[in-house]
Amino acid sequence: MRLFSALPFTLFSLLIYNGLAFTAGAADPAFWSRPVITIGMVSGVDFQLLASDLLITGALFFLFIEILKATRIGSTALLDHMFSVLVFVAYLVEFLIVQQAATSLFFILMLISLIDVIAGFSVAITGARRDVTFGHGEPH
């Protein structure tokens, strides 16, 4: 259970993208621009949520969970940070090498993973700074 809680949720975005890109023909840019949901608005226009928009929305939700997880302390939090870096490196390598990953959608997902890494370390460092007292005097 401890290892599962250390897995970064941004990994799920990578797995979903790869699962679709390599099996469902999502390497074709037209796949990601297909409307998944269409809602008629009061203004008379149709609101369309595209497949790419849905994946980005999910990735942003996963990022929110990761930022909440970054407030934890302990060895599980350290594992989470290390795995987040590994997920970002996987995104980067795949973006540079794999043809199906050379899309703007994948690039945005990779940036979300980078934000996870930066935010995770920033929150951890800020929290650690508050826990450390320097000097021999009274705390202020």
C-alpha positions as protocol buffer text, in pm:
chain_id: "A"
residue {
  index: 1
  type: MET
  ca { x: 0 y: 0 z: 0 }
}
residue {
  index: 2
  type: ARG
  ca { x: 287 y: 235 z: 79 }
}
residue {
  index: 3
  type: LEU
  ca { x: 435 y: 195 z: -270 }
}
residue {
  index: 4
  type: PHE
  ca { x: 97 y: 256 z: -433 }
}
residue {
  index: 5
  type: SER
  ca { x: 49 y: 582 z: -242 }
}
residue {
  index: 6
  type: ALA
  ca { x: 394 y: 694 z: -362 }
}
residue {
  index: 7
  type: LEU
  ca { x: 302 y: 649 z: -729 }
}
residue {
  index: 8
  type: PRO
  ca { x: 247 y: 983 z: -896 }
}
residue {
  index: 9
  type: PHE
  ca { x: -101 y: 1026 z: -1040 }
}
residue {
  index: 10
  type: THR
  ca { x: 49 y: 1201 z: -1343 }
}
residue {
  index: 11
  type: LEU
  ca { x: 162 y: 853 z: -1447 }
}
residue {
  index: 12
  type: PHE
  ca { x: -204 y: 773 z: -1523 }
}
residue {
  index: 13
  type: SER
  ca { x: -217 y: 1049 z: -1787 }
}
residue {
  index: 14
  type: LEU
  ca { x: 91 y: 901 z: -1952 }
}
residue {
  index: 15
  type: LEU
  ca { x: -58 y: 552 z: -1946 }
}
residue {
  index: 16
  type: ILE
  ca { x: -393 y: 668 z: -2082 }
}
residue {
  index: 17
  type: TYR
  ca { x: -228 y: 862 z: -2364 }
}
residue {
  index: 18
  type: ASN
  ca { x: -1 y: 570 z: -2455 }
}
residue {
  index: 19
  type: GLY
  ca { x: -284 y: 321 z: -2430 }
}
residue {
  index: 20
  type: LEU
  ca { x: -490 y: 522 z: -2676 }
}
residue {
  index: 21
  type: ALA
  ca { x: -203 y: 630 z: -2902 }
}
residue {
  index: 22
  type: PHE
  ca { x: -76 y: 278 z: -2959 }
}
residue {
  index: 23
  type: THR
  ca { x: -404 y: 86 z: -2970 }
}
residue {
  index: 24
  type: ALA
  ca { x: -699 y: 303 z: -3071 }
}
residue {
  index: 25
  type: GLY
  ca { x: -534 y: 488 z: -3357 }
}
residue {
  index: 26
  type: ALA
  ca { x: -491 y: 802 z: -3150 }
}
residue {
  index: 27
  type: ALA
  ca { x: -162 y: 872 z: -3327 }
}
residue {
  index: 28
  type: ASP
  ca { x: -383 y: 1040 z: -3586 }
}
residue {
  index: 29
  type: PRO
  ca { x: -436 y: 1403 z: -3475 }
}
residue {
  index: 30
  type: ALA
  ca { x: -801 y: 1378 z: -3583 }
}
residue {
  index: 31
  type: PHE
  ca { x: -862 y: 1130 z: -3300 }
}
residue {
  index: 32
  type: TRP
  ca { x: -787 y: 1390 z: -3035 }
}
residue {
  index: 33
  type: SER
  ca { x: -1001 y: 1658 z: -3200 }
}
residue {
  index: 34
  type: ARG
  ca { x: -1316 y: 1444 z: -3198 }
}
residue {
  index: 35
  type: PRO
  ca { x: -1595 y: 1578 z: -2979 }
}
residue {
  index: 36
  type: VAL
  ca { x: -1667 y: 1350 z: -2682 }
}
residue {
  index: 37
  type: ILE
  ca { x: -1949 y: 1559 z: -2538 }
}
residue {
  index: 38
  type: THR
  ca { x: -2164 y: 1816 z: -2716 }
}
residue {
  index: 39
  type: ILE
  ca { x: -2401 y: 2034 z: -2515 }
}
residue {
  index: 40
  type: GLY
  ca { x: -2642 y: 2288 z: -2660 }
}
residue {
  index: 41
  type: MET
  ca { x: -2597 y: 2615 z: -2475 }
}
residue {
  index: 42
  type: VAL
  ca { x: -2863 y: 2877 z: -2399 }
}
residue {
  index: 43
  type: SER
  ca { x: -2678 y: 3116 z: -2630 }
}
residue {
  index: 44
  type: GLY
  ca { x: -2755 y: 2888 z: -2923 }
}
residue {
  index: 45
  type: VAL
  ca { x: -2404 y: 2755 z: -2982 }
}
residue {
  index: 46
  type: ASP
  ca { x: -2289 y: 2401 z: -2916 }
}
residue {
  index: 47
  type: PHE
  ca { x: -2024 y: 2346 z: -2651 }
}
residue {
  index: 48
  type: GLN
  ca { x: -1793 y: 2062 z: -2753 }
}
residue {
  index: 49
  type: LEU
  ca { x: -1553 y: 1888 z: -2520 }
}
residue {
  index: 50
  type: LEU
  ca { x: -1284 y: 1724 z: -2731 }
}
residue {
  index: 51
  type: ALA
  ca { x: -1097 y: 1405 z: -2645 }
}
residue {
  index: 52
  type: SER
  ca { x: -778 y: 1608 z: -2594 }
}
residue {
  index: 53
  type: ASP
  ca { x: -961 y: 1852 z: -2364 }
}
residue {
  index: 54
  type: LEU
  ca { x: -1091 y: 1562 z: -2159 }
}
residue {
  index: 55
  type: LEU
  ca { x: -742 y: 1416 z: -2115 }
}
residue {
  index: 56
  type: ILE
  ca { x: -596 y: 1756 z: -2018 }
}
residue {
  index: 57
  type: THR
  ca { x: -879 y: 1804 z: -1766 }
}
residue {
  index: 58
  type: GLY
  ca { x: -803 y: 1464 z: -1615 }
}
residue {
  index: 59
  type: ALA
  ca { x: -431 y: 1545 z: -1601 }
}
residue {
  index: 60
  type: LEU
  ca { x: -504 y: 1873 z: -1421 }
}
residue {
  index: 61
  type: PHE
  ca { x: -715 y: 1683 z: -1168 }
}
residue {
  index: 62
  type: PHE
  ca { x: -425 y: 1440 z: -1118 }
}
residue {
  index: 63
  type: LEU
  ca { x: -192 y: 1739 z: -1072 }
}
residue {
  index: 64
  type: PHE
  ca { x: -422 y: 1874 z: -800 }
}
residue {
  index: 65
  type: ILE
  ca { x: -404 y: 1541 z: -615 }
}
residue {
  index: 66
  type: GLU
  ca { x: -25 y: 1541 z: -652 }
}
residue {
  index: 67
  type: ILE
  ca { x: 5 y: 1889 z: -502 }
}
residue {
  index: 68
  type: LEU
  ca { x: -207 y: 1775 z: -207 }
}
residue {
  index: 69
  type: LYS
  ca { x: 17 y: 1469 z: -168 }
}
residue {
  index: 70
  type: ALA
  ca { x: 324 y: 1696 z: -168 }
}
residue {
  index: 71
  type: THR
  ca { x: 222 y: 1832 z: 173 }
}
residue {
  index: 72
  type: ARG
  ca { x: 296 y: 1494 z: 334 }
}
residue {
  index: 73
  type: ILE
  ca { x: 620 y: 1429 z: 515 }
}
residue {
  index: 74
  type: GLY
  ca { x: 820 y: 1110 z: 553 }
}
residue {
  index: 75
  type: SER
  ca { x: 979 y: 846 z: 336 }
}
residue {
  index: 76
  type: THR
  ca { x: 666 y: 795 z: 124 }
}
residue {
  index: 77
  type: ALA
  ca { x: 677 y: 1162 z: 25 }
}
residue {
  index: 78
  type: LEU
  ca { x: 1041 y: 1124 z: -79 }
}
residue {
  index: 79
  type: LEU
  ca { x: 952 y: 821 z: -291 }
}
residue {
  index: 80
  type: ASP
  ca { x: 667 y: 1019 z: -447 }
}
residue {
  index: 81
  type: HIS
  ca { x: 905 y: 1300 z: -545 }
}
residue {
  index: 82
  type: MET
  ca { x: 1154 y: 1055 z: -695 }
}
residue {
  index: 83
  type: PHE
  ca { x: 881 y: 877 z: -893 }
}
residue {
  index: 84
  type: SER
  ca { x: 747 y: 1212 z: -1015 }
}
residue {
  index: 85
  type: VAL
  ca { x: 1090 y: 1294 z: -1157 }
}
residue {
  index: 86
  type: LEU
  ca { x: 1101 y: 952 z: -1325 }
}
residue {
  index: 87
  type: VAL
  ca { x: 757 y: 1008 z: -1478 }
}
residue {
  index: 88
  type: PHE
  ca { x: 870 y: 1346 z: -1613 }
}
residue {
  index: 89
  type: VAL
  ca { x: 1185 y: 1187 z: -1760 }
}
residue {
  index: 90
  type: ALA
  ca { x: 966 y: 920 z: -1924 }
}
residue {
  index: 91
  type: TYR
  ca { x: 750 y: 1195 z: -2073 }
}
residue {
  index: 92
  type: LEU
  ca { x: 1057 y: 1382 z: -2199 }
}
residue {
  index: 93
  type: VAL
  ca { x: 1225 y: 1078 z: -2353 }
}
residue {
  index: 94
  type: GLU
  ca { x: 904 y: 964 z: -2517 }
}
residue {
  index: 95
  type: PHE
  ca { x: 837 y: 1315 z: -2651 }
}
residue {
  index: 96
  type: LEU
  ca { x: 1182 y: 1329 z: -2809 }
}
residue {
  index: 97
  type: ILE
  ca { x: 1196 y: 973 z: -2945 }
}
residue {
  index: 98
  type: VAL
  ca { x: 848 y: 833 z: -3010 }
}
residue {
  index: 99
  type: GLN
  ca { x: 661 y: 949 z: -3317 }
}
residue {
  index: 100
  type: GLN
  ca { x: 314 y: 915 z: -3158 }
}
residue {
  index: 101
  type: ALA
  ca { x: 420 y: 1147 z: -2874 }
}
residue {
  index: 102
  type: ALA
  ca { x: 519 y: 1440 z: -3093 }
}
residue {
  index: 103
  type: THR
  ca { x: 188 y: 1619 z: -3043 }
}
residue {
  index: 104
  type: SER
  ca { x: 88 y: 1938 z: -2867 }
}
residue {
  index: 105
  type: LEU
  ca { x: -137 y: 1734 z: -2636 }
}
residue {
  index: 106
  type: PHE
  ca { x: 154 y: 1519 z: -2521 }
}
residue {
  index: 107
  type: PHE
  ca { x: 366 y: 1832 z: -2476 }
}
residue {
  index: 108
  type: ILE
  ca { x: 100 y: 1985 z: -2249 }
}
residue {
  index: 109
  type: LEU
  ca { x: 79 y: 1661 z: -2048 }
}
residue {
  index: 110
  type: MET
  ca { x: 459 y: 1668 z: -2016 }
}
residue {
  index: 111
  type: LEU
  ca { x: 444 y: 2027 z: -1884 }
}
residue {
  index: 112
  type: ILE
  ca { x: 182 y: 1922 z: -1629 }
}
residue {
  index: 113
  type: SER
  ca { x: 424 y: 1651 z: -1515 }
}
residue {
  index: 114
  type: LEU
  ca { x: 704 y: 1910 z: -1491 }
}
residue {
  index: 115
  type: ILE
  ca { x: 481 y: 2135 z: -1280 }
}
residue {
  index: 116
  type: ASP
  ca { x: 417 y: 1833 z: -1054 }
}
residue {
  index: 117
  type: VAL
  ca { x: 793 y: 1791 z: -1003 }
}
residue {
  index: 118
  type: ILE
  ca { x: 857 y: 2160 z: -937 }
}
residue {
  index: 119
  type: ALA
  ca { x: 553 y: 2205 z: -711 }
}
residue {
  index: 120
  type: GLY
  ca { x: 629 y: 1887 z: -517 }
}
residue {
  index: 121
  type: PHE
  ca { x: 982 y: 1994 z: -434 }
}
residue {
  index: 122
  type: SER
  ca { x: 878 y: 2354 z: -365 }
}
residue {
  index: 123
  type: VAL
  ca { x: 607 y: 2250 z: -120 }
}
residue {
  index: 124
  type: ALA
  ca { x: 841 y: 2001 z: 50 }
}
residue {
  index: 125
  type: ILE
  ca { x: 1121 y: 2257 z: 83 }
}
residue {
  index: 126
  type: THR
  ca { x: 886 y: 2524 z: 216 }
}
residue {
  index: 127
  type: GLY
  ca { x: 743 y: 2282 z: 471 }
}
residue {
  index: 128
  type: ALA
  ca { x: 1090 y: 2166 z: 578 }
}
residue {
  index: 129
  type: ARG
  ca { x: 1207 y: 2525 z: 622 }
}
residue {
  index: 130
  type: ARG
  ca { x: 927 y: 2584 z: 871 }
}
residue {
  index: 131
  type: ASP
  ca { x: 1026 y: 2277 z: 1072 }
}
residue {
  index: 132
  type: VAL
  ca { x: 1392 y: 2375 z: 1110 }
}
residue {
  index: 133
  type: THR
  ca { x: 1500 y: 2614 z: 1385 }
}
residue {
  index: 134
  type: PHE
  ca { x: 1843 y: 2773 z: 1358 }
}
residue {
  index: 135
  type: GLY
  ca { x: 2038 y: 2916 z: 1648 }
}
residue {
  index: 136
  type: HIS
  ca { x: 2017 y: 2867 z: 2022 }
}
residue {
  index: 137
  type: GLY
  ca { x: 1776 y: 3145 z: 2106 }
}
residue {
  index: 138
  type: GLU
  ca { x: 1407 y: 3141 z: 2174 }
}
residue {
  index: 139
  type: PRO
  ca { x: 1178 y: 3076 z: 1878 }
}
residue {
  index: 140
  type: HIS
  ca { x: 1013 y: 3394 z: 1755 }
}
